[in-house]
């Protein structure tokens, strides 16, 4: 069972950190701006808390739904045309919603305008195109590396098949003398945990509970063949 003391301490961390700039303002005598700072902090925390509660309520009711931010570079490379999508991203990350059912995962950009545009409709990724996934420990840091009021988890989905659009195919490296350098470049691009023969789709989620288990249970995809010279 989870340690309640640890959970309470984790919940108190953002509140304690939020007090640091407030104390700095008080020490300088900037009393008039304190209410505005408190109001902004409360609005930011409240918005994140409500969004997380909605996702948790949906998960508790049996709906497989997760909300967060998707790496926009990967999203526009394999899921949607870049176009005006960049206008809705935040420092390279796009608000997204992930839902799961018997057929696979559906990834959709979130926003008041994006879902209504035909070119940015939800994309379905069948289980046969999902080869696995992994996630890191939650941190109080957002996708841009800045402080977050709620813990966020980085989760990566390993994509293959038609969804990867051939970007996971490594056969062209077979027998090539520079194959090792190419693999090193891909590992630098995708991250040290990259699984050769797949394309990673990385998301930052506030409540990832159940998604990784679903991916590992339902995913049927296989990484493309890695040339023997690269093993």
C-alpha positions as CSV (number, residue, x, y, z in Angstrom):
1,X,0.0,0.0,0.0
2,X,1.2,3.6,-0.6
3,X,2.9,5.4,2.2
4,X,0.4,8.1,3.3
5,X,3.2,10.1,5.0
6,X,5.2,10.2,1.8
7,X,2.1,11.2,-0.3
8,X,1.4,14.0,2.1
9,X,5.0,15.2,1.9
10,X,5.0,15.1,-1.9
11,X,1.7,17.1,-1.9
12,X,3.3,19.7,0.4
13,X,6.4,20.2,-1.7
14,X,4.9,22.5,-4.3
15,X,3.2,24.6,-1.6
16,X,6.4,25.0,0.3
17,X,8.3,25.9,-2.9
18,X,5.6,28.4,-3.8
19,X,6.2,30.2,-0.5
20,X,9.8,31.1,-1.5
21,X,9.0,33.9,-3.9
22,X,6.3,35.1,-1.5
23,X,8.7,35.4,1.3
24,X,11.2,37.2,-1.0
25,X,8.4,39.8,-1.7
26,X,7.6,40.2,1.9
27,X,11.3,40.7,2.8
28,X,11.5,43.6,0.3
29,X,8.3,45.2,1.6
30,X,6.4,44.7,-1.6
31,X,3.1,44.2,0.2
32,X,0.8,45.6,-2.5
33,X,1.7,42.9,-5.0
34,X,1.2,40.0,-2.6
35,X,-2.5,39.5,-3.2
36,X,-1.9,39.4,-7.0
37,X,0.8,36.8,-6.6
38,X,-1.4,34.7,-4.4
39,X,-4.3,34.9,-6.8
40,X,-2.1,33.9,-9.8
41,X,-0.6,31.0,-7.8
42,X,-4.0,29.8,-6.7
43,X,-5.4,30.0,-10.3
44,X,-2.4,28.0,-11.7
45,X,-2.6,25.4,-9.0
46,X,-6.4,25.2,-9.2
47,X,-6.4,24.7,-12.9
48,X,-3.8,21.9,-12.8
49,X,-5.6,20.3,-9.8
50,X,-9.0,20.3,-11.6
51,X,-7.5,18.9,-14.8
52,X,-5.9,16.1,-12.9
53,X,-9.2,15.4,-11.0
54,X,-11.1,15.1,-14.3
55,X,-8.6,12.5,-15.6
56,X,-8.7,10.6,-12.3
57,X,-12.5,10.6,-12.3
58,X,-12.6,9.3,-15.9
59,X,-10.1,6.5,-15.0
60,X,-12.1,5.5,-12.0
61,X,-15.2,5.2,-14.1
62,X,-13.4,2.8,-16.4
63,X,-12.6,5.2,-19.2
64,X,-9.1,4.9,-20.5
65,X,-8.2,8.6,-20.9
66,X,-5.1,10.5,-20.2
67,X,-4.2,14.2,-20.7
68,X,-0.8,15.9,-21.0
69,X,1.6,17.3,-23.5
70,X,3.1,15.5,-26.5
71,X,6.5,16.2,-28.0
72,X,5.5,18.4,-30.9
73,X,8.5,17.5,-33.0
74,X,7.5,13.9,-33.0
75,X,3.8,14.6,-33.3
76,X,4.2,16.8,-36.4
77,X,6.7,14.4,-37.9
78,X,4.4,11.3,-37.8
79,X,0.9,12.3,-36.7
80,X,0.0,15.7,-38.2
81,X,1.3,18.3,-40.6
82,X,3.1,21.0,-38.7
83,X,1.3,24.0,-40.3
84,X,-0.3,26.1,-37.6
85,X,0.0,23.4,-35.0
86,X,3.1,25.0,-33.7
87,X,1.0,28.0,-32.6
88,X,-0.7,25.8,-30.1
89,X,2.4,24.2,-28.7
90,X,4.2,25.3,-25.5
91,X,8.0,25.4,-25.9
92,X,7.9,22.4,-28.2
93,X,5.2,20.4,-26.5
94,X,1.6,20.1,-27.7
95,X,-1.5,19.7,-25.4
96,X,-2.9,16.2,-26.1
97,X,-5.4,13.6,-25.0
98,X,-4.7,9.9,-25.2
99,X,-7.6,7.3,-25.0
100,X,-7.4,3.6,-25.2
101,X,-9.8,0.9,-26.3
102,X,-9.8,-2.7,-27.7
103,X,-8.4,-1.5,-31.0
104,X,-5.5,0.7,-29.8
105,X,-4.7,4.2,-28.7
106,X,-6.2,7.4,-30.0
107,X,-4.1,10.5,-29.8
108,X,-5.7,13.9,-30.2
109,X,-4.5,17.5,-29.8
110,X,-6.4,19.4,-27.1
111,X,-7.7,22.9,-27.5
112,X,-10.9,24.9,-28.3
113,X,-9.9,25.3,-32.0
114,X,-7.7,22.4,-33.0
115,X,-10.2,19.5,-32.7
116,X,-12.5,21.3,-35.1
117,X,-10.0,21.5,-37.9
118,X,-10.0,18.5,-40.2
119,X,-6.2,18.3,-40.7
120,X,-5.8,17.9,-36.9
121,X,-8.3,15.1,-36.3
122,X,-7.5,12.4,-33.7
123,X,-5.0,9.7,-34.9
124,X,-5.6,6.0,-34.1
125,X,-2.6,3.9,-33.4
126,X,-3.5,0.2,-33.5
127,X,-2.0,-2.2,-31.0
128,X,-0.2,-3.9,-33.8
129,X,1.8,-0.6,-34.2
130,X,2.8,-0.4,-30.6
131,X,5.8,-2.3,-29.5
132,X,6.0,-1.3,-25.9
133,X,6.6,1.7,-23.6
134,X,8.3,3.0,-20.6
135,X,8.0,5.9,-18.1
136,X,10.2,7.8,-15.7
137,X,9.6,8.7,-12.1
138,X,7.3,11.7,-11.6
139,X,9.0,15.0,-11.0
140,X,7.8,18.6,-10.1
141,X,9.1,19.9,-13.4
142,X,7.2,20.5,-16.6
143,X,8.1,19.6,-20.2
144,X,10.1,22.8,-20.5
145,X,12.2,22.0,-17.4
146,X,10.4,24.6,-15.3
147,X,8.8,24.1,-11.8
148,X,5.4,22.4,-11.9
149,X,2.8,22.7,-9.1
150,X,1.9,19.1,-9.7
151,X,4.1,16.0,-10.4
152,X,4.4,15.1,-14.0
153,X,5.5,11.8,-15.5
154,X,7.4,11.3,-18.8
155,X,6.0,8.4,-20.7
156,X,7.2,7.1,-24.1
157,X,5.3,4.9,-26.5
158,X,7.4,2.8,-28.9
159,X,5.7,3.0,-32.3
160,X,6.3,0.7,-35.3
161,X,4.4,-0.3,-38.5
162,X,2.3,2.0,-40.6
163,X,2.2,4.7,-37.9
164,X,6.0,5.0,-37.9
165,X,5.9,5.6,-41.7
166,X,9.1,3.6,-42.3
167,X,11.1,5.8,-39.8
168,X,11.8,2.7,-37.7
169,X,13.3,0.7,-40.7
170,X,17.0,0.2,-40.2
171,X,17.7,-2.2,-43.1
172,X,19.4,0.6,-45.0
173,X,22.2,0.4,-42.5
174,X,23.0,-3.2,-43.3
175,X,26.7,-3.4,-44.2
176,X,27.2,0.3,-44.2
177,X,30.5,1.4,-42.6
178,X,29.0,4.5,-41.0
179,X,26.1,2.5,-39.5
180,X,27.4,2.8,-36.0
181,X,27.6,6.6,-36.3
182,X,24.0,6.7,-37.6
183,X,22.8,4.7,-34.7
184,X,24.6,7.0,-32.3
185,X,23.0,10.0,-33.9
186,X,19.5,8.4,-33.6
187,X,20.1,7.5,-30.0
188,X,21.1,11.2,-29.3
189,X,18.0,12.4,-31.1
190,X,15.6,9.9,-29.4
191,X,17.3,9.6,-26.0
192,X,19.4,6.9,-24.3
193,X,16.4,4.7,-23.6
194,X,15.5,4.5,-27.4
195,X,14.8,1.0,-28.6
196,X,16.3,0.5,-32.1
197,X,13.6,-0.4,-34.7
198,X,11.0,1.8,-33.2
199,X,9.9,5.5,-33.2
200,X,9.4,7.1,-29.7
201,X,6.3,9.2,-29.0
202,X,6.9,11.0,-25.7
203,X,4.3,12.6,-23.5
204,X,4.3,14.4,-20.2
205,X,1.3,13.3,-18.1
206,X,-0.1,14.5,-14.8
207,X,-1.8,11.1,-14.1
208,X,-0.4,8.2,-16.1
209,X,-1.9,5.5,-14.0
210,X,-2.8,2.4,-16.0
211,X,-1.5,3.6,-19.4
212,X,1.9,1.8,-19.3
213,X,0.2,-1.4,-18.1
214,X,-2.3,-1.1,-20.9
215,X,0.5,-0.6,-23.5
216,X,2.5,-3.6,-22.2
217,X,-0.5,-5.8,-22.0
218,X,-2.2,-4.9,-25.4
219,X,0.8,-3.9,-27.5
220,X,1.4,-6.4,-30.3
221,X,4.0,-4.6,-32.5
222,X,7.6,-5.7,-33.0
223,X,10.6,-3.5,-33.6
224,X,11.9,-3.7,-37.1
225,X,15.0,-5.8,-37.8
226,X,18.3,-4.3,-36.6
227,X,21.2,-5.2,-38.9
228,X,23.5,-7.8,-37.3
229,X,26.4,-5.4,-37.6
230,X,24.6,-3.0,-35.1
231,X,23.8,-5.5,-32.4
